[in-house]
């Protein structure tokens, strides 16, 4: 099987075409990658989050009633709290991960020692086990490309979903909120895009 097409982002993180991501997720589901690692990598793709944000996530940050994952400022690159709307698939992953839950509060646990996975865990799963020549960080670039090229959401919405700092004029216009409602719709559309395309892909064996 040919590997997904690779492109280099402006930050030199190798990415894949967003059209390839549903196929990659399908391969992940069918792979022999450990269950916890599968959960973490898919959750990362769905949330368009950074590796450390996912691997250091704690159950205390999850509010299932409000369908929110609130990452505290001390764990964010921009040093401010970041709210991630939880979609149906994200919640399914969290519920499945809860069955592996230990007392240390971490959501995604290493199958080797029950502690936080190393950053290399997801990289090795993606590149070595799935054969994808791209970085884990590049999944965020694929999300951004999808939002820009296939949706009508304003740029500010996807930028806030990625927890990027935005320009002063935009910041002034939206300083009273974080566009959570629009981001909730955006992430639900991303979830649906990945799931819908996945059903069209023949699983690899």
QUIHU-V797555 format. One record per run of one state. SS is the DSSP state (H for helix, E for strand, L for the rest). FROM is the first residue (numbers start at 0). TO is the last residue. If there is no record, write none. Layout:
SS,FROM,TO ; SS,FROM,TO
//
This chain:
L,0,4 ; E,5,7 ; L,8,12 ; E,13,15 ; L,16,16 ; H,17,29 ; L,30,33 ; H,34,46 ; L,47,49 ; H,50,54 ; L,55,56 ; E,57,57 ; H,58,60 ; E,61,62 ; L,63,66 ; E,67,70 ; L,71,71 ; H,72,74 ; L,75,80 ; E,81,84 ; L,85,86 ; H,87,99 ; L,100,104 ; E,105,105 ; L,106,107 ; E,108,108 ; L,109,114 ; E,115,115 ; L,116,117 ; H,118,128 ; L,129,136 ; H,137,149 ; L,150,153 ; H,154,160 ; L,161,166 ; H,167,173 ; L,174,178 ; H,179,197 ; L,198,204
//
